[in-house]
Amino acid sequence: MGLGSMMLRNKLAGMILLATLLVTAASASAQTKVVIGAASASEMAAPIYVAIDQGYFREAGLEAELVDFRGGAPAIQALVGGGINVCVCAVDHVVRLRSRRQDVAVAVELDTRHSYALVSRTGTSYASVADLRGKRIGITSPSSLTDNTLRWALAKAGLNPDRDVEIVGAGGGASMKAAIDSGRVEAGMVINADLLHMQTGSNNGYRIVQDFRGIPYPSLALLTRESWFSQQPDAARGFVRAVLRGISAIRADRAVALAGLRRQFPDYSEAEIDALAADVQARLAPEGRVEEAGYQTLLEMLLPAEPGLRRIPFAEISIPPVRD
């Protein structure tokens, strides 16, 4: 091959490489970022991790960014303020915000059961929330699912939440564990995934005072603003479809659930991951829909704690389903 031919060949190769890079850059720049705020470290967020790992968001032209808020109230504030597009939060917030004429609604339901238990250190004798009169009890944050649930349980036990106990915002995860360990609170509301980890192996030093996890309840969903759907319909609908694909994949294949959970909880043992996978498959909402019976339980818990709220009709809490 002559020098001229080699130079031409190298020039063509360079042009091809440049074109490839330009196409790749253009593709990357075409991705619309969706910022997702998580109120808690729940295994029920697994469909989001699966959608990331399986490329469902990428196929929809989206880049998903997860932000950990460790509490429903701050995550909701970010959603209403426009700092995030989606909140992995309790459906309680939909009732509260729609009562205040905010356009927040459920885009995808995740969990069909309550996700918290009231936990104390091993060695305490508390048999239920009724035994905690005069004690400090930890919630993740004010006006959160944990706050509403605790106030409901206290009232059912004949206690006044504002006089008979001291309710303390302690955060979630390690913060709640530290509050219980240090005695800052006598008992605290702990989400299922954290409780499983706290009761396993060398960590085991905790007992359940009152368990709410069997109650039918839309405890965790993907909340968004209706205005996002109207302003960025392609991104919003693409996001919902990607998450629904994640839900379907998890419900159909335990291996998919395991992979997503290993990414979400890298410090958990295989036994813990397997337990969470079984939990996710059993509790994920079919097709991401809120169940009306669970919603009625939500109203039963929430409205007495905040009597000024409107009883939002079931038909108004969700954005119309997005399906292919």
N, C-alpha and C positions, 0 to 999 in steps of 0.2 A: 504494500500500500504506500502510495506516494505521500510526501509531506502535506500537499494540498488536501488530499483526501482525508488524512488523519485530522487536519485542522477543521475540515468541514464536519467530520463525524463528531469531534469533541464539541463543536459549536452547537450541533443539533442536540447532543446529549445534554448540554447545559441548558438549552432552551426547554427541553422536555422536563428537566428537573425543576426549572423555574416555574413552568406552567403547573406542575404538580403541587409545588409549594403554595402557589397563588390560589389554586383550587382548594387546598387544605385550609389555608388561612380564611378564605371566603366562607367555607363551610363552618369553620369554628365561629367566625364573627356572626354567622346567621343564627346561631343558637340563642334563644331567648332565655335569660336567667329567671328562674322561679325561686324565690327565697322562702324557705319553709322554717317556721319557728316551732320548736318542740317544747311543750310545757313540762314533760317528764320523760324519763328513760323507760319507755314501755315497749315490751316485745310486740305490741300490737301495731307499732310503726314499721314492722318488718316489710310490708308491701312497698314502702318507699325505698328501702335499701335494695330490695329485689329489683324494683324498676330502674334503679341506678345501675346495678351490677349487670342486669340482663340487657341494658341498652334501650329500654322502653322509652325513657325520657329523650335520649339522643335521637331515636327514630322519629319522635314527635317534634324535633327541632328545639328541644329544651335542654337547659343546663340547670340541674337542681343543686341548690346550696342549702345545707342544713345548719340552723343556728339553735343552740341549746339555751333555753331560758330558765329551766328548773322551776317552773311555777306557772300556773294558768294566767294569773292576773297580768304579769309583765308581758307575756306572750300576746295576750289579747290587746294590750295597750299598743304593742308594736303593729298588730294587724290593723287596728282602727286608725293608727297614725300613719299608715302607709309604709312602715319600715320593712314589713314582710308581706308576701302575697297570700300565704297559707299558714294556718296555725294548727298544729296537732294538739287539740285541746278538747275539753269536755263540752258536751252539747249544752250544758247549763248556761254557758256564755251566750248562746244564741237567744235564749229566752230573755236574758237580762238586757242584751243589746237591742234586740228588736222592740222591747218595751220602751227603749229610749230612742226609737226611730232610727237606729243604725241598721245598715243593710247587710249584716252578717248572717250567713246561713251555712248549712251543712252541704259540702260538696261531695264528700264520700264518708260514709259511716265505717268505722273500723271495728270497735269492740262492742259486743252485744251484752256484756256483763260488767258489773262494777269491778273496778280494778284495785281497790285498796282494802287494807285491813288495819286495825288499830293494834299496835305492837308495843310491848314493854320488855324490859330485861327479864331473863329467866330468874326466878327466885321471888318475883313479886306475886301477890295473891289476888290481883284484880281479876274478877271473873267476867266483868262486863263494864261498859262505860258508866253504869250506875255506881260503880265502886270508886270512881275518880272524883267524887265531890271534894272541892277544895284543892284540887291538884292542877298542875300545868300540863296541858295537852298540846302536842305539836301538830300543826297543819303545814302544808306547803306554802300557802300564801293566803291572805284575806280574799274572800269572794271566789275562792277556787272550789273545785269539786270536793276536796277534802274538808274545806270549811263548811260547805253546805251539808255534807253528809254527817259530819260530827254534830252540828247544831240540831239536825233532825233526830239523830240517835239520842242526844242528851234530852231533848224535849220528850221523846217517847219514854225515856227512863224517869221522867218527872223532874228533871233538872233544868234550871234556867241557864242557858249558855253564857249569858252576860254577867251572871252573879255567882253561880255555884262552882264554876271552874275558871281557870285562866287559859285562854286560847292564845297560843304563841306561833307566829310565823317562823318556821324553821327550815324552809326549803325542802328539797328532796334529795334522794341519793345519799351521798356521804355526809351532807349537812344534817339531814334528819338522823342518820345513824349516830353522828357525833353528839347531837342534842340528847338522844336517848342514853347514850353511853355515859355522858358527863353528868346526867341528872338534871340538865337544864329543863327537860320535860320528863314527866313520869311515864308517858306513853306518847306515841306519835303515829300519824297516818303514813303507812308505807305502801308503795305500789308493788304489784305482784312480782315483777322481775327483781326488784331490790330485796324483797322479802325472801324470795327463793335463795338468793345469794347469801343473805344474812343467816339463814338457817342451815347452811351447808358446811360440812367439814369443820375446820378450826374456827370458823366464824360463828358457829352455833352457840348463841347465848341469849336467844330471844324467844318470846312466846306471844301468841295471839290473844289479845284481850277480847276483841270483837271482830268478827270476819264479815265483811260486806261483799266479798267477791262472788258469791253465788246469786246475787240479786240481779234480775234482768234490768239492764240499764245501759243507755247509750253513752258509756263513760268516756269514750275517746273517738274523735272524728276529725276529719280534715275540714276546718272551717275557713271560709273565705268571704270576701265581700261581693255582693251581686254586681257592683260597679266594675270589678275586675273582669267579670264575664262579658260585660257590655263594652268595655274599653279595649280588652285584649282577648277577644273570643277564641282565636286560634290557639293561643298559649293556654288559656284556661281549660278549654275542652281537651286539648292534647294532654294536659296534666292529669285530668280526671281519667281519661282513657288509659294512660300509662299506669296509674295506680290500680285501676280495675284489672288490668292485665296482671299486675303483681299479686292481687288477691286471688285471682283464678289460678295462677301458677302455684301459689302456696297451698291452696285447698286441694289441688290435684296431685301434688308431689311433695312428700316430706323432705326430700333432698334439697329442694329449692328453699324451703323454710329453714332448714339447717344452715345452708350457705349464707342466707341473709342475716340470720341471727348471729352466726360466728363473726360476721363483719361488724354488727352492731354491738356485740358484747365480747370483745376479744379476750377479756380476762376471765370469762366464765369457763368452767370445766365442760367436757363433752356431755356429762350426765345432766348438768344444768341446761345446756343448750338443747338437749333432747327433750327435757321436760317443758321448756319454753315452746319448742316446736309443736308438741302435742297440744299445748294450751292455745297457741295461735290458730292451729287448724280447727280446733273445736269452737273458738269464740269469734273468729272473723265474721263480719256481717256478709251474708251472701249478697253478691252484686253490689255491695257497698250501700245498702239501704237501711235506714233507721226503722226499727220495729216499733209499732205504735204502743204496744203494751209496756215496753221499756220506757218510752217517752212519758207515759202517764205516771210511772213510778218516779221519774225525774221531777215532774211537776209536784208530786206529793211531797218530795223532799225539799224542793227549792222554794216554793211559794210561801210556806209558813215562815221560812227564814227571812224572806224579803216580801212582805205582804203588799208592797206598792207595785210589784210587777204585774204586768198583764198576763193572762193565760193565753199564750200564743197558740193558735190552732195547729194541730199536727201537720196539716197540709201546707203551712207557711214556713216550716223550719228548714226545708231542704230546697236547694236549687233543682229545677227539673232535671231528671236523670239524663246523663250524657251517655249514649250508647252508639256503638258502630252500626 
